[in-house]
Amino acid sequence: MQSDLSPETQTQLKKQDFSMFLQNEFVRRLKSNPRYSMRAFAEFLGIHSGSLSQILKGKRRVSDSQILKLSDRLGMTAEEAKTKFVMSMDSVDFSKMNQRYSAEQLTVDTFKIISEWHHFAILEMTLLEGFTLDSKWLASKLGLSEAECLMAVERLKRTDLLAKENDQWTARYKNISTIGMADTSLALRRMQKSILQKAISALEEVDVILRDQSTLTVAINQKDLPKIKDRITDFRRSLNEELSQSHGFDQVYNLTIAFYPLLSVEPNNQTKETE
């Protein structure tokens, strides 16, 4: 298969893929045990903690033999590791990609990586006065561990969503849309679940003066559903545009609008539309 990417770039993509896998595993363990450390993870994998840190940041090359060794420590067979990491680039149609991904490919692949609420929160936080890309500061603001924030920052940098301009870290794109990303339905569901969980927490922990959580229960004709969804989309976009014109940002909010049937839906009325 002919490729528009150099062998070096293909190899780097493969290594990044594996480091993302390790990042996800490390964060998963942190969520189960907040006191879990990178040193403990390194000991489990049988490598030096400094080397692991460099791998997680994408700054250290990982050989195929190392991928197989570390994957084995995580309970993955050699064949599984070869398919997922070592051989993963063989299934990519590089003829449709250039040296910096097409916009569509970047959107789809990137979202699969950052589909948790705090990645988007960090991008918005770059607009806050006094913003600093420090994992300890981010952790204190987001209520997460420093390690989770460090991993999120590395992901945002690596996917080119976070960039440094004039000695300041900024979100590379003003708006990020997930509309039309049917291939990432699982990632979209994961993000929506995390957002809804945050909404439940806010209901219990945030003063009502600082939030607005309301519902509307109404009878509809299901033929009007596309029009209703369009109205909701228009509202979100217009509100986003209006708020972006403001100044002196000092907080990051999330708006979740849920419009769904309360009655059971007959099988023949189910749609194939994804989030």
LINKA-V816362 format. One record per pair of residues at least 4 apart in sequence whose C-alpha atoms are under 7 Angstrom apart, sorted by sequence separation. I is the first residue (numbers start at 0). J is the second residue. D is the distance in whole Angstrom. If there is no record, write none. Layout:
i=I j=J d=D
i=I j=J d=D
This chain:
i=4 j=8 d=6
i=5 j=9 d=6
i=6 j=10 d=6
i=7 j=11 d=6
i=8 j=12 d=6
i=9 j=13 d=6
i=10 j=14 d=6
i=11 j=15 d=6
i=12 j=16 d=6
i=13 j=17 d=7
i=14 j=18 d=6
i=15 j=19 d=6
i=16 j=20 d=6
i=17 j=21 d=6
i=18 j=22 d=6
i=19 j=23 d=6
i=20 j=24 d=6
i=21 j=25 d=6
i=22 j=26 d=6
i=23 j=27 d=6
i=24 j=28 d=6
i=25 j=29 d=6
i=26 j=30 d=6
i=27 j=31 d=7
i=28 j=32 d=6
i=29 j=33 d=5
i=35 j=39 d=7
i=36 j=40 d=6
i=37 j=41 d=6
i=38 j=42 d=6
i=39 j=43 d=6
i=40 j=44 d=6
i=41 j=45 d=6
i=42 j=46 d=6
i=46 j=50 d=7
i=47 j=51 d=6
i=48 j=52 d=6
i=49 j=53 d=6
i=50 j=54 d=6
i=51 j=55 d=6
i=52 j=56 d=6
i=53 j=57 d=6
i=54 j=58 d=6
i=61 j=65 d=6
i=62 j=66 d=6
i=63 j=67 d=6
i=64 j=68 d=6
i=65 j=69 d=6
i=66 j=70 d=6
i=67 j=71 d=6
i=68 j=72 d=7
i=69 j=73 d=7
i=70 j=74 d=6
i=71 j=75 d=5
i=75 j=79 d=6
i=76 j=80 d=6
i=77 j=81 d=6
i=78 j=82 d=6
i=79 j=83 d=6
i=80 j=84 d=6
i=81 j=85 d=4
i=82 j=86 d=5
i=83 j=87 d=5
i=96 j=100 d=5
i=97 j=101 d=7
i=100 j=104 d=6
i=101 j=105 d=6
i=102 j=106 d=6
i=103 j=107 d=6
i=104 j=108 d=6
i=105 j=109 d=6
i=106 j=110 d=6
i=107 j=111 d=7
i=108 j=112 d=7
i=109 j=113 d=6
i=110 j=114 d=5
i=116 j=120 d=6
i=117 j=121 d=6
i=118 j=122 d=7
i=119 j=123 d=6
i=120 j=124 d=6
i=121 j=125 d=7
i=133 j=137 d=6
i=134 j=138 d=6
i=135 j=139 d=6
i=136 j=140 d=6
i=137 j=141 d=6
i=138 j=142 d=5
i=143 j=147 d=6
i=144 j=148 d=6
i=145 j=149 d=6
i=146 j=150 d=6
i=147 j=151 d=6
i=148 j=152 d=6
i=149 j=153 d=6
i=150 j=154 d=6
i=151 j=155 d=6
i=152 j=156 d=6
i=153 j=157 d=6
i=154 j=158 d=6
i=155 j=159 d=6
i=156 j=160 d=6
i=163 j=167 d=5
i=164 j=168 d=6
i=183 j=187 d=6
i=184 j=188 d=6
i=185 j=189 d=6
i=186 j=190 d=6
i=187 j=191 d=6
i=188 j=192 d=6
i=189 j=193 d=6
i=190 j=194 d=6
i=191 j=195 d=6
i=192 j=196 d=6
i=193 j=197 d=6
i=194 j=198 d=6
i=195 j=199 d=6
i=196 j=200 d=6
i=197 j=201 d=6
i=198 j=202 d=6
i=199 j=203 d=7
i=200 j=204 d=6
i=201 j=205 d=5
i=205 j=209 d=7
i=206 j=210 d=7
i=207 j=211 d=7
i=223 j=227 d=6
i=224 j=228 d=6
i=225 j=229 d=6
i=226 j=230 d=6
i=227 j=231 d=6
i=228 j=232 d=6
i=229 j=233 d=6
i=230 j=234 d=6
i=231 j=235 d=6
i=232 j=236 d=6
i=233 j=237 d=6
i=234 j=238 d=6
i=235 j=239 d=6
i=236 j=240 d=6
i=237 j=241 d=6
i=238 j=242 d=6
i=239 j=243 d=6
i=240 j=244 d=7
i=264 j=268 d=6
i=265 j=269 d=7
i=4 j=9 d=6
i=41 j=46 d=5
i=46 j=51 d=7
i=53 j=58 d=5
i=54 j=59 d=5
i=61 j=66 d=7
i=70 j=75 d=5
i=71 j=76 d=6
i=75 j=80 d=6
i=80 j=85 d=7
i=81 j=86 d=5
i=82 j=87 d=6
i=96 j=101 d=6
i=100 j=105 d=6
i=113 j=118 d=6
i=125 j=130 d=6
i=138 j=143 d=5
i=143 j=148 d=7
i=155 j=160 d=5
i=156 j=161 d=5
i=163 j=168 d=4
i=164 j=169 d=7
i=264 j=269 d=7
i=29 j=35 d=6
i=41 j=47 d=6
i=53 j=59 d=5
i=71 j=77 d=7
i=124 j=130 d=7
i=138 j=144 d=6
i=155 j=161 d=5
i=156 j=162 d=7
i=162 j=168 d=6
i=163 j=169 d=6
i=28 j=35 d=7
i=41 j=48 d=5
i=138 j=145 d=5
i=161 j=168 d=7
i=162 j=169 d=6
i=161 j=169 d=6
i=162 j=170 d=6
i=161 j=170 d=5
i=162 j=171 d=6
i=38 j=48 d=5
i=41 j=51 d=6
i=67 j=77 d=6
i=70 j=80 d=6
i=135 j=145 d=5
i=138 j=148 d=6
i=160 j=170 d=6
i=161 j=171 d=6
i=37 j=48 d=6
i=134 j=145 d=5
i=137 j=148 d=6
i=160 j=171 d=5
i=160 j=172 d=7
i=67 j=80 d=6
i=134 j=148 d=5
i=134 j=149 d=5
i=63 j=85 d=6
i=44 j=69 d=6
i=44 j=72 d=6
i=22 j=55 d=6
i=118 j=151 d=6
i=21 j=55 d=7
i=18 j=54 d=6
i=18 j=55 d=5
i=18 j=57 d=7
i=15 j=57 d=6
i=125 j=168 d=7
i=125 j=169 d=5
i=125 j=170 d=7
i=14 j=60 d=7
i=14 j=61 d=6
i=122 j=170 d=5
i=109 j=158 d=6
i=17 j=84 d=6
i=16 j=84 d=7
i=13 j=84 d=6
i=13 j=85 d=7
i=111 j=183 d=7
i=114 j=186 d=6
i=107 j=180 d=7
i=114 j=187 d=7
i=116 j=190 d=6
i=13 j=88 d=7
i=111 j=186 d=6
i=114 j=189 d=7
i=115 j=190 d=5
i=107 j=183 d=7
i=114 j=190 d=5
i=116 j=193 d=6
i=115 j=193 d=7
i=116 j=194 d=6
i=9 j=88 d=7
i=187 j=274 d=7
i=4 j=93 d=7
i=184 j=273 d=6
i=3 j=93 d=6
i=184 j=274 d=6
i=2 j=93 d=5
i=3 j=94 d=6
i=2 j=94 d=5
i=181 j=273 d=6
i=1 j=94 d=7
i=3 j=96 d=7
i=4 j=97 d=7
i=3 j=97 d=6
i=4 j=98 d=6
i=56 j=153 d=6
i=128 j=247 d=7
i=128 j=248 d=6
i=26 j=147 d=6
i=127 j=248 d=5
i=128 j=249 d=6
i=126 j=248 d=6
i=127 j=249 d=5
i=127 j=250 d=7
i=124 j=251 d=7
i=22 j=150 d=7
i=123 j=251 d=7
i=120 j=251 d=7
